[in-house]
Amino acid sequence: MEKFLFFILLMISMVAMSQNTVINKNFDDNDFLHSNDIDSTLHMITPYFSGLASEKNYELLFGVNFKKEFQNKNTFFKIWTKPEFLFFSLYDYLDEYDSISRFPGGEKIYNEHYSWNAPIELTMTVKNHYTLSVGYSKFHWGNGYRGLNISYASANYPYLLQRFTIKGLDFSWAMMRWTNPLTKPNYDKYSIFHSFSFNIGQKWRFAFFENIIYPARDSTHNNFEFVYLLPHIFYRYIDYSLGSPYNLYFGGNFNWRAGKNFQIYGQAILDDFIFSEFRKDIKHRLHPNDSNIVYGNWMNKYAIQIGIKWRTNNNNFRSRLEFNAVRPYTYSHKNPIQNFSNNGQPVAHPFGANFYEALLEASLIKKNWQFYFISFYKHIGYDSTGTHFGQNIFQPTFDAYTGNNIPVNPFYNVIGQGNVERLIATQINIMYKYKINYVDYIYLGAGLEYRCSINGDYSKLIPFIRIQFNINNMHVWHSY
């Protein structure tokens, strides 16, 4: 009886950190850059209130989705914000994933119980060709559930964005300011990103991007590189010509509409890369018993993603199969201030580095019923005390001792090295949409989550229930 009353009381709770929706809107969009405004709303001001709870854990969130759009001749304006307050009890979650009271996709947590969040985006679009946006929010780059560049996994940050679009060509430039709460000194840093996207025929779309990260100040003065404000230059060339020690990423995306309802997509990012060493890795794969091949150079830091998406003609069923792999030490840096993180969280994939992942996602809508399924398998190598195998992107990474680091092995580095964990996680959600007065919709639902460590003794079966007002995000409770 006590458990039943517990569930009833917690049905007035909510969870929605807004980075995971039910096969989010970019499923049909071949654009690569997606804003944080992904929640649909029928009104200018839409309060929402939703939640889920299991026997031991619960989350509650109250929020308001405000969106105002208006047009003046050829100029379109949009103001969007979504202040929200989160109250939760996820002690096991924090113990496993969070050493500084932050969990992936969330803002800073106070008193181990609550957090608040208030993203805002101010956008102006001129003749559908030029877009200027400024605010405090976040982006997701790519067509995947996960992101290997910027993604929804991070907390919000201040940004300035420009986009130029004409006849399938898209040039984007963004400046973001990220925080470094885990480093000493904990200076902020700038991330300058630009990309060029284009179509080839009716079915193929490609993109190339660069992202450079540098500290916002040093020990004596503020640091702002005006040269990186030029959106059309190649950062790699400028980086080499200046002899700067900054952290530079380069990568590309593709999307192929293989059929009317079928897409294949991919993404790759290069942190550091030596092609001759990569050839040795290929030789080792072809001849694994040849002891003369010196493979696995630590400086080959890269990540790849490949995925497929499929839907039915009526759009009621959607599915995704995705594979991600990130080499050890990717996203880290000799100077931890310049790693690929914000607010003490990875900006790209929430696992950090040194892992494989296979992910399956599916959604079915049948009249007022919604069914959602997600499952992933991860093979990851963690660090232990006094070691640096490449998963923790916040450790300084170098192959020689510099005074504050654990030197890494120069060679023979492979994905999954270290303390290996192989985890399978599956979650099933069922929800029913019900229309009532004064509220657009109420979603009532239940679900089941199963997490199992294959090579350990960890296994959990977690039933939960949920209720949502005015928001249809099928939030995944533990997607990490």
Residue, then its C-alpha position, 0 to 999 in steps of 0.5 A: m500500500e505504501k508503494f502504491l501511495f508513493f507512486i500516486l503522489l509522484m505522478i505529479s512529477m516531471v522529467a524533461m532535460s530536453q536533449n532527448t525526444v522521441i526520435n526528435k524532429n531532425f529525423d526528416d530534416n537533412d540539415f545538420l545544425h539543430s537548435n534547442d527549440i525542439d518542443s512543439t507548442l500551440h500557444m505563445i505561452t505554454p506551461y508544462f508539468s510532467g514527470l516520472a518515478s520508480e520505487k526509489n527515484y523520481e524527478l519533478l519539473f515545472g516549466v513554461n515554453f514561451k515562443k513568439e514569432f512575427q514577421n516584418k516584410n522580408t524579415f522573420f523574428k523569433i523569441w524563444t525561452k523555456p525556464e524550468f525548475l527540476f527537483f529530483s532524487l537520483y542518488d544512484y545516478l549521481d554516484e555513478y556518473d557525477s562527481i561534481s553534482r552535474f549529470p549529462g545534459g543538465e545544469k549545475i545541481y544544488n543541494e543534491h536535489y534541484s536544478w534550474n534551467a532557462p535557455i533563451e534564443l533570439t533569432m532574426t532571419v532575412k529573406n530565408h537566406y541570412t540568420l542571426s541568433v544570440g542567446y543562452s542555449k545549445f545545439h546538436w550537430g548531425n543527424g544521429y541520436r548521439g553527437l560527435n561534435i556539439s550535442y544536446a548532452s551538454a549544459n547550456y552556454p552563451y552563443l552567437l550564431q550566423r547562417f547563410t543559406i542559398k540554393g542548398l548551400d549553407f554556411s554556419w558560424a558560431m561562437m560559444r563560451w564554455t565553462n571549466p569547473l573541473t580545471k585549476p585555474n578554472y578559466d572559461k574558454y571560447s569555442i569557435f565553430h564554422s561549417f559548410s554544407f551542400n547537396i549533390g543531386q537530390k539525395w546526398r548532402f555533405a558538410f565539413f566543419e572546424n571547431i577551435i577551442y582556446p582559453a578566455r584568459d590566462s594568468t595575466h590577461n583576458n584572451f580573445e582572438f579576433v582573427y577567428l571572428l572571420p567566418h570564411i578562413f580555415y582555422r587549421y591554416i591560421d592555427y599553424s601560421l600563428g604557432s598557437p597551442y589551441n585545440l582544433y577539431f576537423g570533421g565531416n557529415f553525410n546524409w543519403r536519402a537511399g529511399k523515400n522513407f530510408q536514410i543513411y547518415g554518418q559523421a567523423i571528427l579528427d582531433d589529432f591524426i597521423f595518416s602514416e600511423f593510421r596505416k599501421d593500424i590498418k596493417h595490424r587489423l589485417h595481420p594481428n599476429d605480426s609483432n613487428i607492426v607498431y600500432g595504436n599511436w596515442m596521437n591518432k584521436y578520432a571518432i566515427q558515427i554511422g546510422i540508418k533511419w527508417r519510417t513508414n509512409n504515414n510516419n507513425f513508425r520510426s526507427r534508428l540503428e546507430f553505431n558510434a566509436v571514439r578512440p582513446y584520448t579523443y576530446s582531451h588535451k595537454n592543457p585540460i582547459q582546452n578539452f571538449s567540455n562545458n560545465g564539467q560535461p562532455v560537449a559531444h558524446p556523454f561517454g567521453a572517449n575510448f568506447y564503442e556503442a551500438l544503439l537501437e531506437a523505435s517509436l510507434i504512434k497508434k491513435n492516442w497511444q505512443f510506444y517508445f523503445i531504446s536500447f544501447y550496448k556500450h563497450i568502454g574502458y575506464d581509468s583507475t587511480g593512477t592510470h590514464f587509458g583515455q576515457n576521462i577527457f578531463q585528464p591532461t593528455f601527453d606522452a611525457y611527464t609535464g608536472n601534473n599529468i599521468p604519461v600515456n602509452p605512446f603506442y598500442n592504444v586500442i578502443g576499450q583499453g583499461n578497466v572494461e565495462r560492457l553494458i546493455a541498457t533497454q527502456i520501453n515506454i508506453m503512453y496514452k494521450y488524453k484531451i481535457n479542458y484547460v490543458d492541451y493534453i495529458y500523457l499518462g504512461a508507464g515503462l520498464e528499464y533494464r540495465c545489465s553489466i555483462n562482465g560484472d555483477y551489476s543488473k537492474l530492472i526498474p519499472f516506472i510510471r509517468i504523467q505529462f501535461n502539454i509536452n510529449n517528450m518521451h524522455v529517456w531516464h538513463s540514456y548514458 
